[in-house]
Amino acid sequence: MKFLRYGAPGAEKPAILDADGKIRDLSAHVADLSGAALAPDALAKLGAIDAKSLPLVDGDPRLGPCVAGTGKFICIGLNYSDHAAETGATVPPEPIIFMKASSAIVGPNDNVLIPRGSEKTDWEVELAVVIGKTAKYVTEAEALDYVAGYCVTNDVSERAFQTERSGQWTKGKSCDTFGPMGPWLVTKDEVPDPQNLGMWLKVNGEQQQDGSSKTMVYGVAFLVSYLSQFMSLHPGDVISTGTPPGVGMGLKPPRYLKDGDVVELGIEGLGTQKQTFVADR
């Protein structure tokens, strides 16, 4: 199933995408796509509803982030060996973990703000894992039982803030709007192998990233298990699992985003995003 949220920021309603690609409102059946509603069995019950019985959403509404109530937005750095190579880094012996502020989360097609003082705003298409039930000290073998589904994220990054101003990466990753999420939450039954998904990203129509989740160093099940050894993962938490090569800082010469640039990205089976980057004045 493909679940989504639509409407004005802060007033999104839950919905499902029907077999014809039309949006059907789920408000009569669930308050929002958060908390207990994200448990795999709860999503399965929603998906079992006859979509044709649900109200059709007319027009082309704004899509919000595909999940609500995200408490933790956890990111994994340098998780693709070819991306690590392009940045001049080596693959770490254990996953690099950093946090992205939940206030960075926006809809998949919302404008992204280039922060004041930015000179190196960059793009990163990433596969995100959405947690469906609380995970603590889980094994790798059982890790996927705790996953609600998957979605596309753009881990927008300000490289100077991230790497040139001392301290941790978080401040270069957490600027407002730096976390587009969606367009939909695709339940795990529709993604039999999260380690074999094509990923791409274009800037102003020019292909920059063309990779696959099969080149991840640390896979989805490992990451869920690994993170659960250090912190409880709760429903609605999001793990963004890293990016393949082709980011702006890896180009020769490097290329960064400027006011008016348009970024399009997508992952096989999970949908696409399109953002216009706008200077935050």
C-alpha positions as CSV (number, residue, x, y, z in Angstrom):
1,M,0.0,0.0,0.0
2,K,1.0,3.6,-0.5
3,F,-0.1,6.0,2.2
4,L,0.2,9.8,2.1
5,R,-0.8,13.0,3.8
6,Y,-2.3,16.0,1.9
7,G,-3.4,19.5,2.7
8,A,-1.9,22.7,4.1
9,P,1.1,22.6,6.3
10,G,0.1,21.6,9.8
11,A,-3.4,20.6,8.7
12,E,-2.6,17.5,6.6
13,K,-5.1,14.6,6.3
14,P,-4.3,10.9,5.9
15,A,-5.0,9.2,2.6
16,I,-4.2,6.2,0.5
17,L,-3.2,6.0,-3.2
18,D,-5.7,3.7,-5.0
19,A,-4.9,1.3,-7.8
20,D,-5.5,4.0,-10.4
21,G,-3.1,6.4,-8.7
22,K,-5.9,8.6,-7.2
23,I,-5.9,9.9,-3.7
24,R,-8.6,8.6,-1.3
25,D,-9.2,10.2,2.0
26,L,-8.7,8.1,5.2
27,S,-9.8,10.7,7.8
28,A,-12.9,8.7,8.7
29,H,-10.8,5.7,9.7
30,V,-7.6,7.2,11.2
31,A,-6.7,10.6,12.7
32,D,-3.2,10.7,11.1
33,L,-0.4,8.5,10.0
34,S,1.4,8.5,13.3
35,G,1.9,6.5,16.5
36,A,0.0,3.2,16.7
37,A,-1.5,3.8,13.2
38,L,2.0,3.0,11.8
39,A,2.2,-0.5,13.2
40,P,2.4,-3.0,10.3
41,D,-0.9,-4.7,11.3
42,A,-2.7,-1.3,11.6
43,L,-1.5,-0.2,8.2
44,A,-2.6,-3.6,6.8
45,K,-6.1,-3.0,8.2
46,L,-6.3,0.4,6.5
47,G,-5.1,-1.1,3.3
48,A,-7.8,-3.7,3.4
49,I,-10.5,-1.1,3.2
50,D,-12.2,-0.9,-0.2
51,A,-10.5,2.1,-1.7
52,K,-13.5,2.8,-3.9
53,S,-15.6,3.3,-0.8
54,L,-13.3,6.2,0.4
55,P,-13.9,9.8,-0.6
56,L,-11.9,10.8,-3.7
57,V,-9.7,13.8,-3.2
58,D,-10.2,16.2,-6.1
59,G,-7.6,18.3,-7.9
60,D,-3.9,18.3,-7.2
61,P,-3.5,19.0,-3.5
62,R,-0.2,19.8,-1.8
63,L,1.4,16.6,-0.4
64,G,2.8,16.8,3.1
65,P,5.4,14.6,4.7
66,C,4.1,11.0,4.4
67,V,4.3,10.4,8.2
68,A,3.4,12.5,11.2
69,G,4.8,12.6,14.7
70,T,8.4,12.0,13.8
71,G,10.4,12.2,17.1
72,K,13.8,11.2,15.7
73,F,15.2,11.8,12.2
74,I,18.3,9.7,12.2
75,C,20.8,9.8,9.4
76,I,23.6,7.5,8.3
77,G,26.7,9.1,6.9
78,L,29.1,7.6,4.2
79,N,27.0,4.5,3.8
80,Y,27.8,4.0,0.1
81,S,31.4,3.1,-0.6
82,D,31.3,4.9,-4.0
83,H,30.0,8.1,-2.3
84,A,32.7,7.9,0.4
85,A,35.3,7.7,-2.3
86,E,34.0,10.7,-4.2
87,T,34.2,12.8,-1.0
88,G,37.7,11.6,-0.2
89,A,36.6,9.7,2.9
90,T,37.0,6.1,3.9
91,V,34.1,3.8,4.8
92,P,33.8,3.8,8.6
93,P,34.2,0.5,10.6
94,E,30.8,1.2,12.2
95,P,27.9,3.4,10.8
96,I,28.3,7.1,11.2
97,I,25.1,8.4,13.0
98,F,23.9,12.0,13.1
99,M,20.6,13.6,13.8
100,K,18.6,15.8,11.5
101,A,16.2,18.1,13.3
102,S,12.5,17.1,12.9
103,S,11.8,20.8,12.2
104,A,13.6,20.3,8.9
105,I,10.8,18.0,7.6
106,V,8.6,19.3,4.8
107,G,6.5,17.8,2.0
108,P,8.1,16.2,-1.0
109,N,7.4,19.1,-3.4
110,D,7.7,22.0,-1.0
111,N,10.2,24.8,-1.7
112,V,13.5,24.3,0.0
113,L,15.1,27.4,1.6
114,I,18.8,28.1,1.1
115,P,19.8,29.4,4.5
116,R,21.3,32.9,5.0
117,G,25.0,32.8,4.6
118,S,25.0,29.5,2.7
119,E,27.5,29.0,-0.1
120,K,27.5,25.2,-0.3
121,T,23.9,23.8,-0.2
122,D,24.0,20.3,-1.6
123,W,21.6,17.4,-2.5
124,E,21.4,13.8,-1.5
125,V,18.7,11.3,-2.6
126,E,18.2,8.7,0.2
127,L,16.1,5.7,1.1
128,A,14.3,6.3,4.3
129,V,13.0,3.7,6.7
130,V,9.9,4.5,8.8
131,I,9.6,2.7,12.1
132,G,6.2,1.2,12.9
133,K,6.6,-0.2,16.4
134,T,9.0,0.4,19.3
135,A,12.3,-1.4,18.7
136,K,14.9,-1.9,21.5
137,Y,17.8,-4.3,21.4
138,V,16.3,-6.1,18.4
139,T,18.4,-8.6,16.4
140,E,19.2,-8.1,12.7
141,A,17.0,-11.2,11.9
142,E,13.9,-9.6,13.4
143,A,14.7,-6.0,12.6
144,L,12.3,-5.6,9.6
145,D,9.4,-6.7,11.8
146,Y,9.6,-3.2,13.3
147,V,9.5,-1.4,10.0
148,A,6.3,0.2,8.8
149,G,7.6,1.0,5.3
150,Y,9.9,3.1,3.2
151,C,9.9,6.5,1.5
152,V,12.1,9.0,-0.4
153,T,14.1,11.7,1.4
154,N,16.4,14.4,0.2
155,D,19.0,14.8,2.8
156,V,19.7,18.5,1.9
157,S,23.1,19.6,3.3
158,E,25.0,22.8,3.8
159,R,28.6,21.6,3.4
160,A,30.3,24.6,4.9
161,F,28.0,24.5,8.0
162,Q,28.6,20.7,8.1
163,T,32.3,20.4,7.8
164,E,34.0,23.8,8.0
165,R,32.6,25.3,11.1
166,S,33.8,22.8,13.7
167,G,31.6,20.6,15.8
168,Q,29.2,18.0,14.6
169,W,27.4,17.6,11.2
170,T,24.0,18.3,12.6
171,K,24.0,22.1,12.0
172,G,24.7,21.6,8.3
173,K,21.9,19.1,8.0
174,S,19.0,20.6,10.1
175,C,18.2,23.9,8.5
176,D,14.5,24.6,8.0
177,T,13.1,22.6,5.0
178,F,16.2,20.4,4.7
179,G,14.2,17.2,5.0
180,P,11.7,16.7,2.2
181,M,9.9,13.4,2.9
182,G,7.5,11.4,0.6
183,P,5.5,11.5,-1.6
184,W,4.2,8.4,0.1
185,L,4.9,5.8,2.7
186,V,5.2,2.5,0.9
187,T,4.5,-0.5,3.2
188,K,7.2,-3.1,3.4
189,D,5.1,-5.8,1.7
190,E,5.6,-3.8,-1.5
191,V,9.3,-3.6,-1.1
192,P,10.5,-7.2,-0.9
193,D,14.2,-6.2,-1.2
194,P,15.1,-2.7,0.1
195,Q,18.7,-3.5,-0.9
196,N,17.9,-3.5,-4.6
197,L,16.2,-0.2,-5.4
198,G,17.3,2.2,-8.2
199,M,17.9,5.8,-7.0
200,W,18.3,9.0,-9.1
201,L,18.5,12.8,-8.8
202,K,18.5,15.6,-11.3
203,V,19.4,19.3,-11.0
204,N,17.7,21.6,-13.5
205,G,17.0,18.5,-15.6
206,E,20.7,17.3,-15.6
207,Q,21.3,13.8,-14.1
208,Q,23.6,14.0,-11.1
209,Q,22.9,10.8,-9.1
210,D,22.2,7.4,-10.6
211,G,22.7,4.6,-8.1
212,S,21.2,1.7,-6.2
213,S,20.6,0.8,-2.6
214,K,22.5,-2.5,-3.4
215,T,25.8,-0.6,-2.9
216,M,24.9,0.3,0.7
217,V,27.7,-0.7,3.1
218,Y,25.3,-1.3,6.0
219,G,21.8,-2.5,5.0
220,V,18.4,-1.6,6.4
221,A,18.0,-4.6,8.7
222,F,21.5,-4.1,10.1
223,L,20.9,-0.4,10.7
224,V,17.6,-0.9,12.5
225,S,19.2,-3.5,14.8
226,Y,22.4,-1.4,15.3
227,L,20.5,1.8,16.2
228,S,18.2,-0.1,18.6
229,Q,21.3,-1.1,20.7
230,F,21.8,2.6,21.5
231,M,18.3,4.1,21.6
232,S,14.7,3.0,21.4
233,L,13.2,3.5,18.0
234,H,9.6,4.7,18.2
235,P,6.7,4.7,15.7
236,G,7.2,7.5,13.2
237,D,11.0,7.7,13.7
238,V,12.8,7.9,10.4
239,I,16.2,6.5,9.4
240,S,17.7,8.1,6.3
241,T,20.2,5.5,5.1
242,G,22.8,7.4,3.1
243,T,23.3,8.5,-0.5
244,P,25.0,7.1,-3.6
245,P,27.6,9.1,-5.5
246,G,26.9,12.2,-7.5
247,V,26.5,14.9,-4.8
248,G,27.6,18.4,-5.5
249,M,30.6,18.4,-3.3
250,G,32.0,15.4,-5.2
251,L,31.9,17.0,-8.6
252,K,35.0,18.5,-10.2
253,P,34.7,21.4,-9.7
254,P,32.1,21.2,-6.9
255,R,28.7,22.5,-7.7
256,Y,26.2,23.8,-5.2
257,L,22.6,24.9,-5.4
258,K,21.5,28.5,-6.0
259,D,18.3,30.5,-5.9
260,G,15.8,29.1,-8.5
261,D,17.4,25.7,-9.0
262,V,15.0,22.8,-9.4
263,V,15.9,19.4,-8.0
264,E,14.0,16.2,-9.0
265,L,14.7,12.9,-7.4
266,G,13.1,9.4,-6.9
267,I,13.6,5.8,-5.8
268,E,12.3,2.8,-7.7
269,G,8.8,2.0,-6.5
270,L,8.7,4.8,-3.9
271,G,7.8,7.8,-6.0
272,T,9.4,11.1,-6.9
273,Q,10.0,14.5,-5.4
274,K,10.5,18.0,-7.0
275,Q,11.7,21.0,-5.1
276,T,12.6,24.6,-6.1
277,F,15.4,26.0,-4.0
278,V,14.8,29.5,-2.8
279,A,17.1,31.9,-1.0
280,D,15.8,32.5,2.6
281,R,15.8,36.2,2.8
